[in-house]
Protein backbone atom coordinates (compact mmCIF):
# COMPACT_ATOMS: atom_id res chain seq x y z
CA UNK A 1 0.00 0.00 0.00
CA UNK A 2 1.42 3.41 -0.97
CA UNK A 3 1.82 6.21 1.57
CA UNK A 4 -0.77 8.90 1.71
CA UNK A 5 0.17 12.46 0.81
CA UNK A 6 -0.01 13.46 4.49
CA UNK A 7 2.46 10.81 5.69
CA UNK A 8 5.94 12.07 6.59
CA UNK A 9 9.16 10.03 6.41
CA UNK A 10 9.13 9.56 10.17
CA UNK A 11 5.63 8.23 10.37
CA UNK A 12 5.10 4.52 10.87
CA UNK A 13 3.15 3.10 7.91
CA UNK A 14 -0.31 1.84 8.73
CA UNK A 15 -0.90 -1.88 8.36
CA UNK A 16 -2.50 -2.82 5.05
CA UNK A 17 -6.06 -4.03 5.30
CA UNK A 18 -6.57 -7.53 3.93
CA UNK A 19 -8.06 -7.53 0.43
CA UNK A 20 -11.69 -8.41 0.05
CA UNK A 21 -12.20 -11.20 -2.45
CA UNK A 22 -13.76 -9.97 -5.66
CA UNK A 23 -13.41 -6.26 -4.74
CA UNK A 24 -10.82 -3.60 -5.40
CA UNK A 25 -10.43 -0.25 -3.73
CA UNK A 26 -11.06 1.61 -6.98
CA UNK A 27 -14.06 -0.42 -8.05
CA UNK A 28 -17.44 1.25 -8.07
CA UNK A 29 -20.48 -0.53 -6.57
CA UNK A 30 -22.22 -3.04 -8.82
CA UNK A 31 -25.00 -1.78 -11.06
CA UNK A 32 -27.78 -3.77 -12.69
CA UNK A 33 -25.81 -3.53 -15.94
CA UNK A 34 -22.95 -5.43 -14.32
CA UNK A 35 -25.26 -8.35 -13.63
CA UNK A 36 -26.38 -8.22 -17.26
CA UNK A 37 -22.73 -8.24 -18.32
CA UNK A 38 -22.18 -11.34 -16.19
CA UNK A 39 -24.52 -13.17 -18.56
CA UNK A 40 -22.21 -12.48 -21.54
CA UNK A 41 -25.01 -10.97 -23.65
CA UNK A 42 -23.08 -11.18 -26.93
CA UNK A 43 -22.49 -14.89 -26.49
CA UNK A 44 -26.08 -15.30 -25.29
CA UNK A 45 -27.41 -13.65 -28.45
CA UNK A 46 -25.55 -16.17 -30.63
CA UNK A 47 -26.79 -19.05 -28.47
CA UNK A 48 -30.39 -17.84 -28.72
CA UNK A 49 -30.09 -17.37 -32.48
CA UNK A 50 -28.74 -20.87 -33.16
CA UNK A 51 -31.15 -22.47 -30.68
CA UNK A 52 -34.11 -20.71 -32.30
CA UNK A 53 -32.91 -21.98 -35.68
CA UNK A 54 -32.85 -25.55 -34.38
CA UNK A 55 -36.31 -25.13 -32.89
CA UNK A 56 -37.77 -23.76 -36.14
CA UNK A 57 -36.05 -26.38 -38.31
CA UNK A 58 -37.50 -29.28 -36.30
CA UNK A 59 -40.38 -30.96 -38.18
CA UNK A 60 -42.83 -30.41 -35.35
CA UNK A 61 -45.52 -27.94 -34.37
CA UNK A 62 -44.88 -26.17 -31.08
CA UNK A 63 -47.18 -23.75 -29.31
CA UNK A 64 -45.71 -20.24 -29.61
CA UNK A 65 -45.82 -19.74 -25.84
CA UNK A 66 -43.92 -22.96 -25.17
CA UNK A 67 -41.44 -22.06 -27.90
CA UNK A 68 -40.85 -18.72 -26.19
CA UNK A 69 -40.39 -20.49 -22.84
CA UNK A 70 -37.88 -22.88 -24.40
CA UNK A 71 -35.85 -20.06 -25.97
CA UNK A 72 -36.00 -18.11 -22.70
CA UNK A 73 -34.69 -21.12 -20.75
CA UNK A 74 -31.84 -21.61 -23.23
CA UNK A 75 -30.94 -17.91 -22.96
CA UNK A 76 -30.98 -18.01 -19.16
CA UNK A 77 -28.95 -21.23 -19.14
CA UNK A 78 -26.36 -19.67 -21.45
CA UNK A 79 -26.21 -16.59 -19.24
CA UNK A 80 -25.82 -18.76 -16.14
CA UNK A 81 -22.89 -20.56 -17.74
CA UNK A 82 -21.31 -17.19 -18.54
CA UNK A 83 -21.75 -16.00 -14.95
CA UNK A 84 -20.21 -19.19 -13.57
CA UNK A 85 -17.32 -18.85 -16.00
CA UNK A 86 -16.66 -15.27 -14.88
CA UNK A 87 -16.91 -16.27 -11.22
CA UNK A 88 -14.22 -18.91 -11.68
CA UNK A 89 -12.07 -16.88 -14.09
CA UNK A 90 -12.07 -13.54 -12.27
CA UNK A 91 -8.36 -13.49 -11.47
CA UNK A 92 -7.39 -14.77 -14.91
CA UNK A 93 -9.68 -12.28 -16.68
CA UNK A 94 -8.00 -9.46 -14.76
CA UNK A 95 -4.69 -10.30 -16.46
CA UNK A 96 -6.05 -9.98 -20.00
CA UNK A 97 -6.79 -6.65 -21.65
CA UNK A 98 -9.72 -8.20 -23.56
CA UNK A 99 -11.46 -9.36 -20.36
CA UNK A 100 -10.19 -7.25 -17.49
CA UNK A 101 -13.21 -4.96 -17.59
CA UNK A 102 -15.60 -7.81 -16.74
CA UNK A 103 -17.52 -7.33 -13.47
CA UNK A 104 -15.69 -9.91 -11.33
CA UNK A 105 -12.26 -9.18 -12.81
CA UNK A 106 -12.75 -5.44 -12.21
CA UNK A 107 -14.00 -6.04 -8.68
CA UNK A 108 -17.51 -4.67 -9.17
CA UNK A 109 -19.12 -8.00 -8.27
CA UNK A 110 -17.75 -10.43 -5.69
CA UNK A 111 -16.82 -13.91 -6.87
CA UNK A 112 -19.27 -15.52 -4.46
CA UNK A 113 -22.13 -13.34 -5.66
CA UNK A 114 -21.42 -14.23 -9.29
CA UNK A 115 -21.24 -17.91 -8.39
CA UNK A 116 -24.58 -17.84 -6.57
CA UNK A 117 -26.15 -15.87 -9.39
CA UNK A 118 -25.03 -18.45 -11.94
CA UNK A 119 -26.15 -21.44 -9.89
CA UNK A 120 -29.63 -20.02 -9.22
CA UNK A 121 -30.15 -19.11 -12.89
CA UNK A 122 -28.96 -22.50 -14.15
CA UNK A 123 -31.24 -24.42 -11.79
CA UNK A 124 -34.15 -22.17 -12.75
CA UNK A 125 -33.53 -22.59 -16.50
CA UNK A 126 -33.20 -26.38 -16.39
CA UNK A 127 -36.18 -26.87 -14.07
CA UNK A 128 -38.54 -24.69 -16.10
CA UNK A 129 -37.39 -26.32 -19.34
CA UNK A 130 -38.09 -29.77 -17.94
CA UNK A 131 -41.48 -28.96 -16.43
CA UNK A 132 -42.81 -26.78 -19.25
CA UNK A 133 -41.22 -28.32 -22.36
CA UNK A 134 -39.54 -31.74 -22.03
CA UNK A 135 -36.78 -33.40 -20.06
CA UNK A 136 -34.60 -34.27 -23.06
CA UNK A 137 -34.15 -30.57 -23.80
CA UNK A 138 -33.68 -29.89 -20.08
CA UNK A 139 -31.03 -32.60 -19.81
CA UNK A 140 -29.12 -31.27 -22.80
CA UNK A 141 -29.30 -27.76 -21.34
CA UNK A 142 -28.00 -28.97 -17.97
CA UNK A 143 -25.16 -30.85 -19.68
CA UNK A 144 -24.22 -27.74 -21.65
CA UNK A 145 -24.03 -25.54 -18.55
CA UNK A 146 -22.01 -28.08 -16.56
CA UNK A 147 -19.72 -28.87 -19.48
CA UNK A 148 -18.88 -25.21 -20.08
CA UNK A 149 -18.75 -23.94 -16.51
CA UNK A 150 -16.97 -26.94 -14.99
CA UNK A 151 -15.28 -29.20 -17.54
CA UNK A 152 -14.14 -26.49 -19.96
CA UNK A 153 -13.44 -23.65 -17.52
CA UNK A 154 -11.83 -25.65 -14.70
CA UNK A 155 -10.15 -28.49 -16.60
CA UNK A 156 -9.77 -28.08 -20.35
CA UNK A 157 -8.89 -24.40 -20.51
CA UNK A 158 -5.60 -24.80 -18.64
CA UNK A 159 -4.68 -28.37 -19.47
CA UNK A 160 -4.53 -28.61 -23.27
CA UNK A 161 -4.17 -26.44 -26.37
CA UNK A 162 -7.16 -28.39 -27.68
CA UNK A 163 -9.32 -26.59 -25.08
CA UNK A 164 -11.29 -24.70 -27.72
CA UNK A 165 -11.81 -27.81 -29.86
CA UNK A 166 -13.26 -29.98 -27.08
CA UNK A 167 -14.90 -27.10 -25.23
CA UNK A 168 -16.60 -26.05 -28.45
CA UNK A 169 -19.16 -28.77 -27.83
CA UNK A 170 -20.86 -26.50 -25.30
CA UNK A 171 -21.33 -23.71 -27.83
CA UNK A 172 -22.47 -26.17 -30.49
CA UNK A 173 -25.32 -27.75 -28.49
CA UNK A 174 -27.94 -24.92 -28.51
CA UNK A 175 -29.49 -25.87 -31.91
CA UNK A 176 -29.79 -29.46 -30.70
CA UNK A 177 -31.49 -28.24 -27.53
CA UNK A 178 -33.87 -26.09 -29.57
CA UNK A 179 -34.67 -29.02 -31.88
CA UNK A 180 -35.24 -31.34 -28.91
CA UNK A 181 -37.50 -28.75 -27.28
CA UNK A 182 -39.73 -28.66 -30.38
CA UNK A 183 -39.82 -32.34 -31.32
CA UNK A 184 -38.74 -34.29 -28.25
CA UNK A 185 -35.86 -35.96 -30.14
CA UNK A 186 -32.49 -35.10 -31.68
CA UNK A 187 -32.09 -36.66 -35.16
CA UNK A 188 -29.18 -36.50 -37.62
CA UNK A 189 -30.03 -33.03 -38.94
CA UNK A 190 -29.96 -31.60 -35.43
CA UNK A 191 -26.49 -33.04 -34.89
CA UNK A 192 -25.42 -31.72 -38.28
CA UNK A 193 -26.12 -28.22 -36.96
CA UNK A 194 -24.06 -29.14 -33.91
CA UNK A 195 -21.18 -30.30 -36.12
CA UNK A 196 -21.17 -27.07 -38.15
CA UNK A 197 -20.70 -24.94 -35.02
CA UNK A 198 -18.27 -27.44 -33.51
CA UNK A 199 -15.96 -27.29 -36.57
CA UNK A 200 -16.42 -23.52 -36.90
CA UNK A 201 -15.23 -22.83 -33.36
CA UNK A 202 -11.48 -23.60 -33.69
CA UNK A 203 -10.75 -21.41 -36.74
CA UNK A 204 -12.92 -18.65 -35.24
CA UNK A 205 -11.18 -18.56 -31.85
CA UNK A 206 -7.69 -19.43 -33.04
CA UNK A 207 -7.84 -16.53 -35.50
CA UNK A 208 -8.63 -14.28 -32.53
CA UNK A 209 -5.87 -15.86 -30.44
CA UNK A 210 -3.25 -15.13 -33.11
CA UNK A 211 -3.46 -11.42 -32.31
CA UNK A 212 -4.21 -11.75 -28.59
CA UNK A 213 -1.64 -14.47 -27.78
CA UNK A 214 0.24 -12.19 -25.37
CA UNK A 215 -2.88 -12.03 -23.20
CA UNK A 216 -3.21 -15.81 -23.09
CA UNK A 217 0.49 -16.28 -22.34
CA UNK A 218 0.33 -13.75 -19.51
CA UNK A 219 -2.71 -15.52 -18.05
CA UNK A 220 -1.10 -18.96 -18.33
CA UNK A 221 -3.71 -20.30 -20.75
CA UNK A 222 -2.25 -22.82 -23.23
CA UNK A 223 -3.99 -21.47 -26.30
CA UNK A 224 -2.73 -22.99 -29.54
CA UNK A 225 -0.44 -20.09 -30.64
CA UNK A 226 1.17 -20.03 -27.18
CA UNK A 227 1.92 -23.77 -27.09
CA UNK A 228 2.40 -24.77 -30.74
CA UNK A 229 3.33 -21.43 -32.27
CA UNK A 230 1.68 -19.19 -34.83
CA UNK A 231 2.70 -21.20 -37.90
CA UNK A 232 1.16 -24.42 -36.60
CA UNK A 233 -1.97 -22.51 -35.57
CA UNK A 234 -2.39 -21.01 -39.01
CA UNK A 235 -2.06 -24.45 -40.60
CA UNK A 236 -4.65 -25.94 -38.24
CA UNK A 237 -7.04 -23.07 -38.98
CA UNK A 238 -6.73 -23.88 -42.68
CA UNK A 239 -7.27 -27.62 -42.13
CA UNK A 240 -10.35 -27.06 -39.96
CA UNK A 241 -11.70 -24.64 -42.56
CA UNK A 242 -11.28 -27.24 -45.30
CA UNK A 243 -13.29 -29.72 -43.22
CA UNK A 244 -15.89 -27.18 -42.05
CA UNK A 245 -17.00 -25.95 -45.47
CA UNK A 246 -18.07 -29.36 -46.91
CA UNK A 247 -19.87 -30.18 -43.66
CA UNK A 248 -21.66 -26.82 -43.83
CA UNK A 249 -22.78 -27.67 -47.39
CA UNK A 250 -24.08 -31.11 -46.30
CA UNK A 251 -27.57 -29.85 -45.24
CA UNK A 252 -28.27 -29.34 -48.95
CA UNK A 253 -28.16 -33.14 -49.34
CA UNK A 254 -30.09 -34.07 -46.18
CA UNK A 255 -33.15 -31.95 -46.97
CA UNK A 256 -32.40 -29.47 -44.22
CA UNK A 257 -31.14 -26.63 -46.43
CA UNK A 258 -32.68 -25.08 -49.55
CA UNK A 259 -31.70 -22.54 -52.20
CA UNK A 260 -30.89 -19.67 -49.86
CA UNK A 261 -28.87 -21.96 -47.66
CA UNK A 262 -27.00 -23.22 -50.72
CA UNK A 263 -25.97 -19.69 -51.67
CA UNK A 264 -24.82 -18.93 -48.12
CA UNK A 265 -22.97 -22.20 -47.58
CA UNK A 266 -21.24 -22.40 -50.97
CA UNK A 267 -20.51 -18.71 -51.47
CA UNK A 268 -19.63 -18.10 -47.84
CA UNK A 269 -17.60 -21.30 -47.69
CA UNK A 270 -15.45 -20.31 -50.66
CA UNK A 271 -14.79 -16.93 -49.04
CA UNK A 272 -13.99 -18.61 -45.71
CA UNK A 273 -11.42 -20.94 -47.29
CA UNK A 274 -9.95 -18.02 -49.25
CA UNK A 275 -9.42 -16.03 -46.05
CA UNK A 276 -8.00 -19.09 -44.29
CA UNK A 277 -5.51 -19.57 -47.16
CA UNK A 278 -4.50 -15.93 -46.95
CA UNK A 279 -4.03 -16.30 -43.19
CA UNK A 280 -1.94 -19.46 -43.65
CA UNK A 281 0.41 -17.59 -46.00
CA UNK A 282 0.67 -14.60 -43.68
CA UNK A 283 2.93 -13.88 -40.71
CA UNK A 284 0.04 -13.38 -38.28
CA UNK A 285 1.05 -14.13 -34.72
CA UNK A 286 4.77 -14.49 -35.47
CA UNK A 287 5.91 -11.59 -33.30
CA UNK A 288 4.54 -10.01 -30.11
CA UNK A 289 2.56 -6.84 -30.66
CA UNK A 290 4.68 -4.09 -29.18
CA UNK A 291 1.84 -1.59 -29.46
CA UNK A 292 -0.66 -3.66 -27.46
CA UNK A 293 -0.57 -1.38 -24.42
CA UNK A 294 -1.40 1.65 -26.55
CA UNK A 295 -4.76 0.32 -27.67
CA UNK A 296 -6.06 -1.67 -24.73
CA UNK A 297 -9.71 -1.25 -25.54
CA UNK A 298 -9.58 -1.63 -29.33
CA UNK A 299 -9.90 -5.32 -30.08
CA UNK A 300 -9.84 -5.08 -33.86
CA UNK A 301 -6.99 -2.54 -34.14
CA UNK A 302 -4.14 -4.95 -34.91
CA UNK A 303 -0.71 -4.92 -36.53
CA UNK A 304 -0.53 -5.13 -40.31
CA UNK A 305 0.84 -8.70 -40.15
CA UNK A 306 -2.14 -9.84 -38.07
CA UNK A 307 -4.92 -8.29 -40.14
CA UNK A 308 -5.49 -11.53 -42.04
CA UNK A 309 -6.30 -13.16 -38.68
CA UNK A 310 -8.61 -10.29 -37.77
CA UNK A 311 -10.34 -10.56 -41.15
CA UNK A 312 -11.00 -14.28 -40.80
CA UNK A 313 -12.25 -13.82 -37.24
CA UNK A 314 -14.68 -11.09 -38.30
CA UNK A 315 -15.86 -12.95 -41.41
CA UNK A 316 -16.38 -16.18 -39.46
CA UNK A 317 -19.11 -14.46 -37.43
CA UNK A 318 -20.83 -13.28 -40.60
CA UNK A 319 -20.49 -16.73 -42.17
CA UNK A 320 -22.11 -18.58 -39.27
CA UNK A 321 -24.86 -15.96 -39.06
CA UNK A 322 -25.59 -16.33 -42.79
CA UNK A 323 -25.85 -20.12 -42.56
CA UNK A 324 -28.30 -20.10 -39.67
CA UNK A 325 -30.23 -17.06 -40.93
CA UNK A 326 -30.82 -18.88 -44.23
CA UNK A 327 -32.12 -21.96 -42.43
CA UNK A 328 -34.27 -19.85 -40.13
CA UNK A 329 -35.77 -17.96 -43.06
CA UNK A 330 -36.41 -21.07 -45.18
CA UNK A 331 -38.05 -23.11 -42.42
CA UNK A 332 -39.82 -20.12 -40.88
CA UNK A 333 -41.44 -19.23 -44.19
CA UNK A 334 -42.30 -22.87 -44.79
CA UNK A 335 -44.06 -22.94 -41.43
CA UNK A 336 -46.09 -19.89 -42.41
CA UNK A 337 -47.05 -21.39 -45.74
Residue pairs with C-beta under 8 A, 6 or more apart in sequence:
1 13
1 14
1 16
3 11
3 13
7 13
20 110
21 110
21 111
21 112
22 90
22 104
22 107
22 109
22 110
22 111
22 112
22 113
22 114
23 107
23 110
24 106
24 107
26 107
27 106
27 107
27 108
28 108
29 108
30 103
30 108
30 109
30 113
31 108
34 103
34 108
34 109
35 103
35 109
35 117
37 102
37 103
38 79
38 82
38 83
38 86
38 102
38 103
38 104
38 109
38 114
38 117
38 118
39 78
39 79
39 80
39 82
39 83
40 78
40 79
40 82
40 83
40 85
40 86
41 79
43 78
43 82
43 171
44 75
44 78
44 79
44 82
46 171
46 320
47 74
47 75
47 78
47 171
47 174
48 71
48 74
48 75
48 78
48 174
49 321
49 324
49 328
50 174
50 175
50 178
50 193
50 197
50 324
51 70
51 71
51 74
51 174
51 175
51 177
51 178
52 71
52 178
52 328
53 175
53 178
53 193
53 324
53 327
53 328
53 331
54 174
54 175
54 176
54 177
54 178
54 179
54 182
54 190
54 193
55 62
55 67
55 70
55 71
55 178
55 179
55 181
55 182
56 178
56 182
56 327
56 328
56 331
56 332
56 335
57 175
57 179
57 189
57 190
57 193
57 256
57 327
57 328
57 331
58 178
58 179
58 182
58 183
58 190
59 183
60 182
60 183
60 184
62 70
62 181
62 182
66 132
66 133
66 181
67 181
67 182
69 128
69 129
69 132
69 133
70 129
70 132
70 133
70 137
70 178
70 181
70 182
71 178
72 128
73 125
73 126
73 128
73 129
73 132
73 133
73 138
73 141
74 125
74 129
74 141
74 174
74 177
74 178
74 181
76 121
76 122
76 124
76 125
77 121
77 122
77 125
77 126
77 129
77 141
77 142
77 144
77 145
78 144
78 174
79 121
80 117
80 118
80 119
80 120
80 121
80 122
80 125
80 145
80 149
81 118
81 122
81 144
81 145
81 148
81 149
81 170
82 118
83 114
83 115
83 117
83 118
83 121
84 114
84 115
84 118
84 119
84 122
84 145
84 148
84 149
84 153
85 148
85 149
85 153
86 93
86 102
86 103
86 104
86 105
86 114
87 104
87 111
87 112
87 114
87 115
87 117
87 118
88 115
88 149
88 153
88 154
89 99
89 104
89 105
89 153
90 102
90 104
90 105
90 111
90 114
91 105
92 99
92 219
92 220
92 221
93 99
93 100
93 102
93 104
93 105
94 100
94 105
94 106
95 215
95 218
95 219
96 212
96 215
96 216
96 218
96 219
97 215
97 292
97 296
97 297
98 212
98 215
98 299
99 105
99 215
100 106
103 109
103 114
104 110
104 111
104 114
118 149
122 142
122 145
122 149
125 141
125 145
126 138
126 141
126 142
126 145
127 138
129 137
129 138
129 141
129 181
130 137
130 138
130 139
133 181
134 180
134 181
134 184
136 180
136 184
136 185
136 186
137 177
137 178
137 180
137 181
140 173
140 176
140 177
140 180
140 186
141 177
143 173
144 170
144 173
144 174
144 177
147 167
147 169
147 170
148 167
148 170
148 171
151 167
152 163
152 166
152 167
152 170
156 162
156 163
156 166
156 167
157 163
157 167
157 221
158 220
158 221
158 222
159 222
160 166
160 222
161 222
161 223
161 224
161 226
161 227
161 228
163 221
163 222
163 223
164 201
164 202
164 205
164 206
164 223
164 224
165 201
165 202
168 197
168 198
168 201
168 202
169 194
169 198
171 197
171 201
172 194
172 195
172 196
172 197
172 198
172 201
173 194
175 190
175 193
175 194
175 197
175 324
176 186
176 190
176 191
176 193
176 194
179 185
179 186
179 187
179 189
179 190
179 193
180 186
180 190
188 254
189 251
189 254
189 255
189 256
192 247
192 250
192 251
192 254
192 256
193 256
193 324
193 327
195 247
196 244
196 247
196 248
196 320
196 323
197 320
199 240
199 243
199 244
199 247
199 248
200 244
200 248
200 316
200 319
200 320
202 236
202 237
202 240
203 237
203 240
203 241
203 244
203 272
203 276
203 312
203 316
204 313
204 316
204 317
204 320
206 223
206 224
206 225
206 233
206 236
206 237
207 237
207 279
207 309
207 310
207 312
207 313
207 316
208 309
208 313
209 216
209 223
209 224
209 225
209 226
209 233
209 285
210 225
210 230
210 233
210 234
210 279
210 284
210 285
210 306
210 309
211 284
211 285
211 289
211 302
211 303
211 306
211 309
211 310
212 299
213 223
213 225
213 226
213 230
213 285
213 288
214 288
214 289
214 292
216 222
216 223
216 225
216 226
217 226
224 232
224 233
224 236
225 233
225 285
228 236
230 283
230 284
230 285
230 286
231 286
233 285
234 279
234 280
234 282
234 284
234 285
235 280
237 276
237 279
237 280
237 312
238 276
238 277
238 279
238 280
241 272
241 273
241 276
242 273
242 276
244 269
244 272
245 265
245 269
245 270
245 272
245 273
246 269
248 265
248 268
248 269
248 323
249 262
249 265
249 266
249 269
251 257
251 261
251 265
251 327
252 258
252 261
252 262
252 265
256 327
257 265
257 326
257 327
257 330
258 326
258 330
259 330
260 326
260 329
260 330
261 323
261 326
261 327
261 330
263 326
264 322
264 323
264 325
264 326
265 323
265 326
268 318
268 319
268 322
268 323
269 319
271 315
271 319
272 312
272 315
272 316
272 319
275 308
275 311
275 312
275 315
276 312
278 308
278 311
278 312
279 308
279 309
279 311
279 312
282 305
282 306
282 308
282 309
283 305
284 305
284 306
284 307
284 308
284 309
285 306
285 309
286 305
287 305
289 302
289 303
289 306
291 303
295 301
300 310
300 314
302 309
302 310
